[in-house]
Amino acid sequence: MSKQLQPNVLLFAALFKERGVLATLVVGQVIATILAFAPATADAIWIRLGAISLFLHLTFLFSLTWLYLLRKRLQRLNQTPQLCALMASLLLTTALFSLLFTEFTNDYIALQNPYEFLLKNLLMVFLVAALFIQFLIIHYEKEQQTNALARAELDALQARIRPHFLYNSLNTAAELTHCDPLAAEQAILALAALSQAAMKVGKSTLLEDEINLTKQYIALETWRFSERLQVNWHIPQQLPALKIPCLTLQPLIENAVCHGVEPSVTGAVINIELLLSTQSLTILVSNPIFEGVNKRPGNGMALENIRQRLDIYYQGKGKLVVTTRNDTFRVKLVLPRHVLDLKDFP
């Protein structure tokens, strides 16, 4: 077994999901069909198919059920005991249903030697399970390599996020030290919170915490732009306990400040709206844009950064849509709600 395998991870956890159960049923039915049509005689072939299908489906599903009920204990073990538990579950369930099969199907299917029938079933399941375990190991190692690559990509994106807002924030704090030391202290505290959040790129955070972090950033930028920066929040009073990738909303607001507030002499209004449905969380951020105004180099990097992180985190299920209409720049971020409670990225 590979030395890369880490403890406390269920190799066969994918079997507990909808696609895993469906794949198990399909494979079981294919095996049942092959076994039913294998004999040379075609007598009672459909009865054989029904009986064998029932036998295999019950065996596989009961094996998965026992493993699922014991998953918390299995997670405490290394990979080898976990795989042994998978093999033992399949063999014990096969033996149990083989005995029940010989007891209740004698009237429909004649079995010359029940013990031979039991041994053949155990041998067949052992060979299939051994092959299946090898595929599980290969799949797991490939997944680990994919996660390692994604982790490296997130680290690279994280390194690009830090200088993006730290540069302006440090300048703001430096300017405040000359005119308002107390405000400078508060700015440095807000900057510390933002820097800590930048260290957590690739991890999840509560939606409420992400909003509070964004408000700290807005307060930091308010010292720089004063009344030129106006923000309208349209969010529910009670926020659900949903998790989103850290630094998802804040870079959108920073991008709006760069595009809408900084180029304008009179300032601009940024609108932030959160929409919740049973299937998704939608974040809308809009700001005016000004054609012909020189923009800071690197504008737009935040949006591409978020898009890449969402592709890694949600595996293509999250969407970021940018539109420009009537001199208004609008960003729409749609996150699937059924995965918003995911734990930190591996």
Buried (B, 14 or more C-beta within 10 A) or exposed (E): EEEEBEEEBBBBBBBBEEEBBEEBBEBBBEBBEEBBEEEEEEEBEEEBBBBBBBBBBBBBBBBBEBBBEEBEEBEEBEBEEBBEBBBBBBBBBBBEBBEEBBEEBEEEBEEEEBEEBBEEBBEEBBEEBEEBBEEBBEEBBEBBEEEEEBBEBBEEBBEBBBEBBBEBBEEBBEBBEEEEEEBBEBBBEBBEBBEEBBEBBBBBBBBBBBBEBBBBBBBBBBBBBEEBBBBEEEBEEEBEEBBBBBBBBBBBBBBBBBBBBBBBEEBBBBBBBBBBEEEBBBBBBBBBBBEEEEEEEEEEBBBEBBBBBBBBBBEEBBBBEEEEEEEEBBBBBBBEBEEBEEEEBE
